[in-house]
């Protein structure tokens, strides 16, 4: 306790009365009091320059400006106090805290160790205990840094997910916008088609009805002339009345009522807009064409039905069903075949039954596309299924996620718009539309089948 009191007094003596902190570069004045060099110089500057002598801030004793001198002894004491405080002393006993109590986790002095409070506790020198805890702290720091690194990585991954998500949403927005733009155009053209049909029906029936009106006007005029002639004869003299009477009566009795052809005013051009809008297949089927497979383009391992509307491949029986020759137009690498039809303009739609296939592809391709390519790339627009996975395949493969596997695939080609779209004809839902292209050559239907698969074309009346 005595040591703590002495330390306290020493600190009070070494404290500057101006800044109330331990003196820095202590200096003394004539009266013997000491201050920080900076503090006393600042004090002097604030005094009136007219004053002949200065007053000590503590005792009010006079001192001169040039009486300030360094107090080296007090500077040494100040440094000692600072070092002592850095070492930390026991608040209770004023002794150095050179021991560590493991039981209470506290720094203690030798007096504390002998007190009842810490009697029987495990203690160690600060230097010895410090090393063990320093290692624990370093281990904790390493663990926290590892956790920090994981959080940084998680943040990076999350940021990448955000960017990926925003990109996907942007792509989906563009796709939806493109789809609706195409649908708007499609519906607008459907409207024009039905309006044009309605106009043609209107003009056709109007022409018939207007000709009927002209004909009736002519008949009415003839009747008026006959009535006038007979009326005049009735009011004429007996001689005039009897003159050619039989001829007059015979001629007028031959006039009979001629009914014109009955023209129905029922409108035959009917368009159920809501049904058309909600039935994609019905809307598309107006552009449906009968596609027939071209045997001259078929790979030698493929088997085509007699009506050339079904193609299949089964390698187990390939020695029985394969061709004995191959034409120059035939596909030589991929097990595929083209349709006979060549599309150079307009809209064309056809449907393919894919229920008997697990590895197939349908779509369109350029007529002069390479027939010996090992993989469809340039000049192909194909929707393909590979053992449960669906892809849109052109210059690159795009994975498609479908709610359910299609049974009948509808392929829509809009040549002028440069669009190839695929639909699930069973559920009336859109599958995928390739980005807009610029077609300058003939396009042909394309069909690819692999082992144990077959494709069948849907006819117009199915």
HELIX and SHEET records of a PDB file:
HELIX    1   1 UNK A    2  UNK A   13  1                                  12    
HELIX    2   2 UNK A   37  UNK A   46  1                                  10    
HELIX    3   3 UNK A   65  UNK A   67  5                                   3    
HELIX    4   4 UNK A   72  UNK A   87  1                                  16    
HELIX    5   5 UNK A  110  UNK A  114  1                                   5    
HELIX    6   6 UNK A  116  UNK A  118  5                                   3    
HELIX    7   7 UNK A  126  UNK A  234  1                                 109    
HELIX    8   8 UNK A  238  UNK A  242  1                                   5    
HELIX    9   9 UNK A  245  UNK A  253  1                                   9    
HELIX   10  10 UNK A  273  UNK A  278  1                                   6    
HELIX   11  11 UNK A  280  UNK A  284  1                                   5    
HELIX   12  12 UNK A  285  UNK A  287  5                                   3    
HELIX   13  13 UNK A  295  UNK A  297  5                                   3    
HELIX   14  14 UNK A  315  UNK A  317  5                                   3    
HELIX   15  15 UNK A  318  UNK A  321  1                                   4    
SHEET    1   A 3 UNK A  34  UNK A  36  0                                        
SHEET    2   A 3 UNK A  26  UNK A  28 -1                                        
SHEET    3   A 3 UNK A  69  UNK A  70 -1                                        
SHEET    1   B 2 UNK A  54  UNK A  55  0                                        
SHEET    2   B 2 UNK A  62  UNK A  63 -1                                        
SHEET    1   C 3 UNK A 106  UNK A 108  0                                        
SHEET    2   C 3 UNK A  99  UNK A 101 -1                                        
SHEET    3   C 3 UNK A 123  UNK A 125 -1                                        
SHEET    1   D 7 UNK A 303  UNK A 304  0                                        
SHEET    2   D 7 UNK A 310  UNK A 313 -1                                        
SHEET    3   D 7 UNK A 453  UNK A 458 -1                                        
SHEET    4   D 7 UNK A 347  UNK A 353 -1                                        
SHEET    5   D 7 UNK A 408  UNK A 414 -1                                        
SHEET    6   D 7 UNK A 419  UNK A 424 -1                                        
SHEET    7   D 7 UNK A 429  UNK A 433 -1                                        
SHEET    1   E 6 UNK A 336  UNK A 338  0                                        
SHEET    2   E 6 UNK A 443  UNK A 449 -1                                        
SHEET    3   E 6 UNK A 359  UNK A 366 -1                                        
SHEET    4   E 6 UNK A 380  UNK A 386 -1                                        
SHEET    5   E 6 UNK A 389  UNK A 393 -1                                        
SHEET    6   E 6 UNK A 397  UNK A 400 -1                                        
END                                                                             
